[in-house]
Amino acid sequence: MGARARDATVSAARAIALLVVLGSLAKAQPPEPPPEAGDGDYTLEAADSLADEELEVAVGAASRGGADFRRSQRVSFRGGGTRGTLRDGDDALNGGRVEAPFACGSLAAGRLAPRWGRGLVLGGASEPWVFTAEDRGAGAAYRGRSGSGLAYESARVTLVGGRFGRRRIAGARAIAGDAALGVLAGDGPAQASAALEQAGRALELAFDARGRWRAEAALADDTGPTRIALRARGGLFAFRPLAEPARAGPPRALAATASREWSAASVHALGALWSWRAGGPAAASGPGARASLAIDVRVGPRAAVALGAEEQHGARREPSPRVRAAGTRQGWWCEWRGGSPAARLSLRHELWGSRAFARDAVRRAVVARADWAVPFGGRFVLTQAAWRVRSGESLYLPEIGPDRLVLRASSGTGTRTRAELRLPLAAGSLRFGATLAAGGTRAGTKPPAWNVEWSRRSHLASRGTR
């Protein structure tokens, strides 16, 4: 596909989106990979949705274009207080984790993603504009993979030991009501965490043997029908958590969110300020700010529209003194979703620019998704994405699978078409998908990539014997 054809595709898709999206179900800018992720796609494993006494088995194969392909297997189970997932042949999520009752608590082995308090010592400090780490802790939406080893947790004590990154780490945490005190030791100065967690409020003080420290406080409360949350962080830039130094985040930050719900609409606002270092040139200090506003409106029982706008200043990752500080980025997005259970459609348009009103565009994307019911109880899903990203910028397009969220790294100018068919088969479900990408990092059209997976859920015990 030539440059003119790609430009026409982007312009046509954008025109269609603008005609139908006077608002959107869009809630925010799509998620971004965590700081420790390298270049390219990033995959997060979704928390399992198994009911008690259930087992899920899946086998599949996938290619990345061309004749080569890889096989994969997955087993997930939950029953008798024991739960776990084991994977083999999955490059992105290979490995597993098993958790079972033990000594009035639970013992976990395998991949670990624990979280203490606000995550300053263990768990990864949240970025100023994200109020919770979605891949850390027991209640996270995704299973993180910060380390591997053993972890024991009860109502009064937590023990953890294993390899996190390239370090061997061991730690213990004592819990008394709403208060907790933990110590973590490994290849480096020992670190301690003192935390207080109550409904709607939390506080953590973290420090190491050299006197370096950080502290964070969070408050959330309702003011009439409006929900308000505040967060403040302070400390020294030199403090780095032993387990995940890349997730230290900025040492000074202020953030606030407000949300309000009406019968057919909701409004969400966010504001954040942060600084990486005190003094020095802009590239070294890295001060930043971010503000966003999103309005969701439900149009009838089967459709929703919304609009969102955002402005960013400064670096969202720890800047290097040799790298010029990021300038202003102003963007807006809009999305529409609607249809019946038999046929659903969604359209999204996203535009970011370096000047006011998103002028001088640095990245833009249009995504259309259609979902139809097909005979024999199946579904057919077709997704078309088109983007244009200036050199030096990053754009990630989310792709949701049955057990994962993949953030597809997109650069240059390109398009991606994905078709997926889901059919019931042999008391289970068969999913077949094919993806064709054109343009992007490397010019030209890439060979189609495909994947196929069969999965089945079954009860470990019959209903009559429970």
Salt bridges, closest charged atoms under 4 A:
ASP7 OD1 - ARG388 NH2 2.21
GLU32 OE2 - ARG316 NH2 2.83
GLU32 OE1 - ARG317 NH2 3.94
GLU36 OE2 - ARG136 NH2 3.68
GLU36 OE1 - ARG247 NE 3.04
ASP41 OD2 - ARG408 NH1 2.91
GLU45 OE2 - ARG87 NE 3.16
GLU45 OE1 - ARG111 NH2 2.28
GLU45 OE2 - ARG143 NH1 3.24
ASP48 OD1 - ARG83 NH2 3.08
ASP48 OD2 - ARG143 NH2 2.39
GLU54 OE1 - ARG457 NH1 3.81
GLU56 OE1 - ARG74 NH1 3.09
GLU56 OE2 - ARG457 NE 3.44
ASP90 OD2 - ARG87 NH1 3.54
ASP90 OD2 - ARG404 NH2 2.48
ASP91 OD2 - ARG64 NH2 2.69
ASP91 OD2 - ARG70 NE 3.64
GLU99 OE1 - ARG97 NH1 3.21
GLU127 OE2 - ARG317 NH1 2.58
ASP135 OD2 - ARG136 NH1 3.13
ASP135 OD2 - ARG247 NH2 2.87
GLU197 OE2 - ARG173 NH2 3.74
ASP208 OD2 - ARG212 NE 2.74
GLU216 OE2 - ARG118 NE 2.95
GLU216 OE2 - ARG231 NH1 3.38
GLU216 OE1 - ARG233 NE 2.71
ASP222 OD1 - ARG227 NH1 3.19
GLU244 OE1 - ARG136 NH2 2.59
GLU244 OE1 - ARG247 NE 3.92
GLU310 OE2 - ARG290 NE 2.45
GLU311 OE2 - HIS313 NE2 2.74
GLU318 OE2 - ARG240 NH2 2.81
GLU335 OE2 - ARG337 NE 2.46
GLU335 OE1 - ARG348 NH1 3.04
GLU350 OE1 - ARG348 NH2 3.64
ASP360 OD1 - ARG390 NH2 2.67
ASP371 OD2 - ARG344 NH2 2.98
ASP371 OD1 - ARG379 NH2 2.97
ASP371 OD2 - ARG422 NH2 3.81
GLU393 OE2 - ARG329 NH2 2.54
GLU393 OE1 - ARG363 NH1 2.80
GLU399 OE2 - ARG408 NH2 3.14
GLU399 OE2 - ARG418 NE 3.89
ASP403 OD2 - ARG74 NE 3.33
ASP403 OD2 - ARG87 NH2 2.90
ASP403 OD1 - ARG404 NE 3.18
GLU420 OE2 - ARG418 NH2 3.33
GLU420 OE1 - ARG422 NE 3.91
GLU420 OE1 - ARG431 NH2 2.74
GLU453 OE1 - ARG74 NH2 3.38
